[in-house]
Amino acid sequence: MKITNAEFTISAVSSKQYPNDLLPEIALAGRSNVGKSSFINKLIQRKSLARTSSKPGKTQTLNYYKINNQFYFVDVPGYGYAQVSKKEREKWGQMMEEYFQTRDTLRAVILITDIRHEPTRDDVQMYDYLKYFSLDVIVIATKADKIPKGKKEQYVKRTRKILQMEQTDTIIAFSAQTGEGKDAAWGAIRHYLS
């Protein structure tokens, strides 16, 4: 996909702040610091539209990025980060639940995992949570450049098995460093935008 325009639009904490232009939305979920911002930046060929941070737990709102004036990437707060108070986590939980439950323009959710490691309990919980709301999920197994080429299929299978992924959901090995999986990711996203 050729990106001609990409802009950060709004940080929302409730439905009152969601954009109301009815454009389709693709949400991004994943553990804190798993590489959601790097994924967005690689996909749209920008260095820093989505802010990357070395400090986990930085995203605390639903961050909307408008792409080509055709759809939004919506970055949701990362999970599994211990330094956040229980009260803060509950607030995020309510914010995300409202979004996942009520957003009609949400077409699919990209769940970002680290291919080098087995999906965590939090990853499994997040996948189950998204399926509970009957959402389509694209799993992006990032950091694919860090594993031996010959073992990629094995790692992908392991992720699919541990998440107990539905056959209809896609999993893509991806690297923000090399761009591997970028075209496949766009292909999967495009499927939900048409």
C-alpha positions as CSV (number, residue, x, y, z in Angstrom):
1,M,0.0,0.0,0.0
2,K,1.3,3.4,-0.9
3,I,1.1,5.8,2.0
4,T,0.5,9.4,0.9
5,N,-0.7,10.7,4.2
6,A,-0.4,9.6,7.8
7,E,-1.2,11.7,10.9
8,F,-1.8,11.4,14.6
9,T,-5.4,12.5,15.2
10,I,-6.4,12.2,18.8
11,S,-5.8,10.4,22.1
12,A,-9.1,9.2,23.4
13,V,-10.1,7.9,26.7
14,S,-13.9,7.4,26.1
15,S,-16.4,7.0,23.3
16,K,-17.2,10.8,23.5
17,Q,-13.7,11.4,22.0
18,Y,-13.7,8.8,19.2
19,P,-13.6,10.3,15.7
20,N,-17.1,10.4,14.2
21,D,-16.1,10.2,10.5
22,L,-17.1,6.5,10.3
23,L,-13.8,5.4,8.7
24,P,-12.8,1.8,9.3
25,E,-10.5,1.1,12.2
26,I,-7.8,-1.5,12.8
27,A,-6.7,-1.7,16.5
28,L,-3.3,-2.7,17.7
29,A,-2.9,-4.7,21.0
30,G,0.1,-6.2,22.6
31,R,2.3,-6.3,25.7
32,S,4.0,-3.1,26.7
33,N,7.2,-2.7,24.7
34,V,6.5,-5.5,22.3
35,G,6.9,-3.2,19.3
36,K,3.4,-1.8,18.3
37,S,4.8,1.7,17.5
38,S,7.7,0.2,15.5
39,F,5.2,-1.9,13.6
40,I,3.1,1.1,12.7
41,N,6.1,3.2,11.7
42,K,7.5,0.3,9.5
43,L,4.2,-0.2,7.8
44,I,3.8,3.5,6.9
45,Q,7.6,4.1,6.3
46,R,7.8,6.8,8.9
47,K,10.5,7.0,11.5
48,S,8.4,8.4,14.4
49,L,4.8,8.9,13.7
50,A,4.0,6.5,16.5
51,R,6.2,7.3,19.4
52,T,8.4,4.4,20.5
53,S,9.5,4.5,24.1
54,S,12.1,2.5,26.1
55,K,9.8,2.9,29.1
56,P,7.0,0.3,29.1
57,G,3.4,1.4,29.9
58,K,3.7,4.7,28.0
59,T,0.5,4.4,26.0
60,Q,-2.3,5.1,28.4
61,T,-5.0,6.2,25.9
62,L,-6.5,5.0,22.6
63,N,-4.2,6.7,20.1
64,Y,-5.7,7.3,16.6
65,Y,-3.6,7.5,13.5
66,K,-5.4,8.4,10.3
67,I,-3.9,6.7,7.2
68,N,-4.4,8.1,3.7
69,N,-7.7,9.6,4.9
70,Q,-9.1,6.1,4.4
71,F,-8.8,4.3,7.8
72,Y,-7.4,4.5,11.3
73,F,-4.8,2.5,13.2
74,V,-5.8,2.7,16.9
75,D,-3.0,1.9,19.3
76,V,-4.5,0.6,22.6
77,P,-2.5,0.6,25.9
78,G,0.0,-2.3,26.3
79,Y,-0.7,-4.9,28.9
80,G,1.3,-7.0,31.3
81,Y,3.3,-4.1,32.7
82,A,3.7,-4.4,36.5
83,Q,4.6,-0.8,37.3
84,V,1.1,0.4,36.8
85,S,-1.2,0.7,39.7
86,K,-4.2,-1.7,40.0
87,K,-6.5,1.3,39.8
88,E,-4.8,2.6,36.6
89,R,-5.1,-0.9,35.1
90,E,-8.8,-1.1,35.9
91,K,-9.3,2.3,34.2
92,W,-7.5,1.0,31.1
93,G,-9.6,-2.2,31.2
94,Q,-12.8,-0.2,31.2
95,M,-11.6,2.0,28.4
96,M,-10.6,-0.9,26.2
97,E,-13.8,-2.9,27.0
98,E,-15.9,0.1,26.0
99,Y,-13.9,0.4,22.8
100,F,-13.9,-3.3,21.8
101,Q,-17.5,-3.8,22.8
102,T,-19.1,-0.8,21.2
103,R,-17.0,0.4,18.2
104,D,-18.9,-0.4,15.0
105,T,-16.2,0.8,12.8
106,L,-13.6,-1.6,14.3
107,R,-12.8,-4.1,11.5
108,A,-10.0,-6.2,13.1
109,V,-7.4,-6.2,15.8
110,I,-3.7,-6.8,15.3
111,L,-2.3,-8.7,18.2
112,I,1.5,-8.2,18.4
113,T,3.6,-10.9,20.0
114,D,7.3,-11.6,20.1
115,I,8.1,-14.6,17.9
116,R,11.2,-15.5,20.0
117,H,9.2,-16.4,23.0
118,E,6.1,-18.5,23.7
119,P,3.0,-16.2,23.9
120,T,2.6,-15.2,27.6
121,R,-0.5,-15.8,29.7
122,D,-1.4,-12.2,29.0
123,D,-1.2,-12.8,25.3
124,V,-3.5,-15.8,25.5
125,Q,-5.9,-13.8,27.7
126,M,-5.9,-10.9,25.2
127,Y,-6.6,-13.3,22.3
128,D,-9.4,-14.9,24.2
129,Y,-10.8,-11.5,25.2
130,L,-10.9,-10.3,21.6
131,K,-12.5,-13.6,20.4
132,Y,-15.1,-13.1,23.2
133,F,-16.2,-10.0,21.5
134,S,-16.2,-11.9,18.1
135,L,-13.4,-9.8,16.7
136,D,-11.2,-10.9,13.8
137,V,-7.5,-11.1,14.9
138,I,-4.3,-10.8,12.9
139,V,-1.4,-12.0,14.9
140,I,1.9,-10.2,14.1
141,A,4.8,-12.3,15.5
142,T,7.5,-9.6,15.5
143,K,11.3,-9.7,15.8
144,A,11.4,-12.5,13.1
145,D,14.9,-11.3,12.2
146,K,16.2,-12.6,15.6
147,I,15.4,-16.3,15.0
148,P,17.1,-18.8,12.6
149,K,15.5,-18.8,9.2
150,G,14.9,-22.5,9.2
151,K,13.0,-22.4,12.4
152,K,10.5,-19.7,11.5
153,E,7.6,-22.1,10.6
154,Q,8.1,-24.0,13.9
155,Y,7.9,-20.7,15.9
156,V,4.8,-19.6,14.0
157,K,3.1,-23.0,14.7
158,R,4.0,-22.7,18.3
159,T,2.4,-19.3,18.6
160,R,-0.7,-20.5,16.8
161,K,-1.0,-23.5,19.0
162,I,-0.5,-21.7,22.4
163,L,-3.0,-19.0,21.5
164,Q,-5.4,-21.8,20.2
165,M,-6.0,-19.5,17.2
166,E,-9.1,-20.0,15.1
167,Q,-8.3,-21.2,11.5
168,T,-9.8,-18.0,10.1
169,D,-7.3,-15.8,11.9
170,T,-4.0,-14.9,10.3
171,I,-0.5,-15.1,11.8
172,I,2.4,-13.3,10.1
173,A,6.1,-13.4,11.0
174,F,7.3,-9.8,10.9
175,S,10.4,-7.8,11.4
176,A,10.5,-4.0,11.9
177,Q,14.2,-4.1,11.2
178,T,14.2,-5.9,7.8
179,G,10.6,-5.2,6.7
180,E,9.9,-9.0,6.5
181,G,6.2,-9.6,6.6
182,K,5.3,-6.0,5.7
183,D,3.5,-6.9,2.4
184,A,1.7,-9.8,4.0
185,A,0.6,-7.5,6.9
186,W,-0.8,-5.0,4.4
187,G,-2.5,-7.8,2.5
188,A,-4.2,-9.0,5.7
189,I,-5.2,-5.4,6.7
190,R,-6.5,-4.6,3.2
191,H,-8.8,-7.6,3.4
192,Y,-10.6,-6.0,6.4
193,L,-10.8,-2.5,4.8
194,S,-12.5,-3.6,1.5
